[in-house]
Amino acid sequence: METRNEPPERGRWWIPIGVLAALLAVGFPILAVIAVVAPPDAFYSLVTAPFVLLGLALTLLSPIFVHLDRQYVASVSTWEPSGWYAWMIVPPLALLSVIYVYQRHRYVGTP
């Protein structure tokens, strides 16, 4: 893989997408188990609300992250990510973040 001398901060737009992928793959299943096992109360809401709000914020901002990272990835590799990845703004399609991070790793090798 040949890389150009790009500023490192330009290549960091995958991080919020990776956090979203991690929340979907690890965090939300754990929160679902807690929701089934623990009775709903104020403490449970205080513990889970930050994770849910972070996931929602990352989902809603994901098209911006994808757009900026697509520009970087296309400039340093042969992969040109599809615009379809912007559809991860729809919560059920947020699983596209896992696919995006995997494909980015295959072509760029960063995450």
Phi and psi in degrees as a GROMACS rama.xvg file:
@    title "Ramachandran Plot"
@    xaxis  label "Phi"
@    yaxis  label "Psi"
@TYPE xy
-96.8706  129.446  GLU-2
-118.807  149.04  THR-3
-94.5998  166.423  ARG-4
-79.5842  85.5641  ASN-5
-102.788  149.45  GLU-6
-60.8354  134.637  PRO-7
-58.2417  -32.5446  PRO-8
-67.0964  -23.7427  GLU-9
-68.3528  -28.1944  ARG-10
-90.112  12.3752  GLY-11
-103.268  11.4243  ARG-12
-73.1373  -11.7811  TRP-13
-75.8672  -19.141  TRP-14
-60.8174  -48.6278  ILE-15
-63.2188  -32.7876  PRO-16
-67.9809  -38.6293  ILE-17
-65.7352  -37.9737  GLY-18
-64.4917  -41.8293  VAL-19
-61.3801  -42.9455  LEU-20
-62.4993  -41.1401  ALA-21
-66.5343  -39.6306  ALA-22
-62.154  -41.0411  LEU-23
-70.0642  -40.4084  LEU-24
-79.7103  -32.7977  ALA-25
-118.846  -50.8247  VAL-26
-67.1546  -49.2946  GLY-27
-68.4499  -36.0367  PHE-28
-62.4516  -37.5692  PRO-29
-65.466  -43.3545  ILE-30
-63.9183  -34.3865  LEU-31
-66.2538  -40.9282  ALA-32
-65.0876  -42.3047  VAL-33
-62.1233  -39.4297  ILE-34
-63.9141  -33.9931  ALA-35
-76.7215  -39.4472  VAL-36
-81.8329  -44.5483  VAL-37
-91.8468  142.298  ALA-38
-71.0265  146.541  PRO-39
-69.2793  127.15  PRO-40
-151.809  -179.097  ASP-41
-64.98  -38.2791  ALA-42
-64.4822  -43.2682  PHE-43
-59.8463  -41.6631  TYR-44
-65.3248  -38.6664  SER-45
-66.1611  -33.0382  LEU-46
-77.6841  -41.8887  VAL-47
-86.9136  -27.6872  THR-48
-56.8124  -43.4737  ALA-49
-60.7627  -38.8221  PRO-50
-68.3557  -41.3882  PHE-51
-66.3792  -43.3799  VAL-52
-66.1128  -39.5424  LEU-53
-62.3488  -45.6006  LEU-54
-61.6783  -40.9953  GLY-55
-66.282  -43.6565  LEU-56
-63.3719  -44.4383  ALA-57
-65.3819  -36.4628  LEU-58
-64.8545  -44.9233  THR-59
-69.6952  -29.5208  LEU-60
-93.1587  -3.90718  LEU-61
-57.5108  -35.9502  SER-62
-60.4477  -33.6602  PRO-63
-67.2781  -46.3676  ILE-64
-62.0751  -42.3407  PHE-65
-64.3592  -44.0886  VAL-66
-60.2895  -47.7986  HIS-67
-67.7246  -38.3615  LEU-68
-72.7494  -33.7972  ASP-69
-59.2233  -41.2677  ARG-70
-62.362  -43.808  GLN-71
-65.7313  -48.3767  TYR-72
-61.5966  -42.1236  VAL-73
-64.7085  -27.6973  ALA-74
-81.2879  -20.4783  SER-75
-115.791  -1.70001  VAL-76
-146.134  178.908  SER-77
-86.9381  -9.12786  THR-78
-84.6068  129.797  TRP-79
-115.155  99.5962  GLU-80
-57.3567  142.205  PRO-81
-68.5592  149.42  SER-82
-68.455  -13.8221  GLY-83
-63.8006  -21.1983  TRP-84
-64.5852  -20.3437  TYR-85
-65.8952  -16.591  ALA-86
-69.2048  -4.4089  TRP-87
-69.2981  -1.3993  MET-88
-66.8262  -25.2549  ILE-89
-80.4114  118.136  VAL-90
-48.1409  -44.789  PRO-91
-65.0474  -24.829  PRO-92
-90.3354  5.9274  LEU-93
-63.4544  -16.0283  ALA-94
-62.4804  -17.2625  LEU-95
-60.0638  -23.3376  LEU-96
-62.6035  -36.3394  SER-97
-65.4386  -43.5212  VAL-98
-64.9987  -41.7482  ILE-99
-61.3475  -47.9903  TYR-100
-63.5623  -38.8707  VAL-101
-63.8991  -47.5694  TYR-102
-64.2236  -39.5309  GLN-103
-62.8659  -40.2752  ARG-104
-61.9623  -39.9691  HIS-105
-61.0762  -40.5072  ARG-106
-96.2364  -35.8081  TYR-107
-103.45  -35.6989  VAL-108
85.0315  5.01115  GLY-109
-76.0545  -58.6705  THR-110
